[in-house]
Amino acid sequence: MKTNSKKGAIRNAKKSSRTKLKLFANSFLFVRELFIKSFINHLKGRDK
């Protein structure tokens, strides 16, 4: 019984880590987009 519960806990941990990675990747992409947009706007501002 103990081994089964351990396996279940490991499986749940893997699932939660995957969702955390997904959330982190999404937030990273979002931040990167904002950074690129602000950088482009900064370059445009310098051209004027």
Phi, psi and omega in degrees: 000319183298318182297321180299315181295323179296315179300317180298317181296318179297317180299315180297320180297318179298317179299313182295321180294324178296315180295323178297316179299318179299313180298318180296316180297317179298314181294323180296315179299317181299313180296320181296318178300313180299318181297315180298316180299314181294324180294316179297317179298322180296316179296318178299319180296324180291327182296329185294000000 
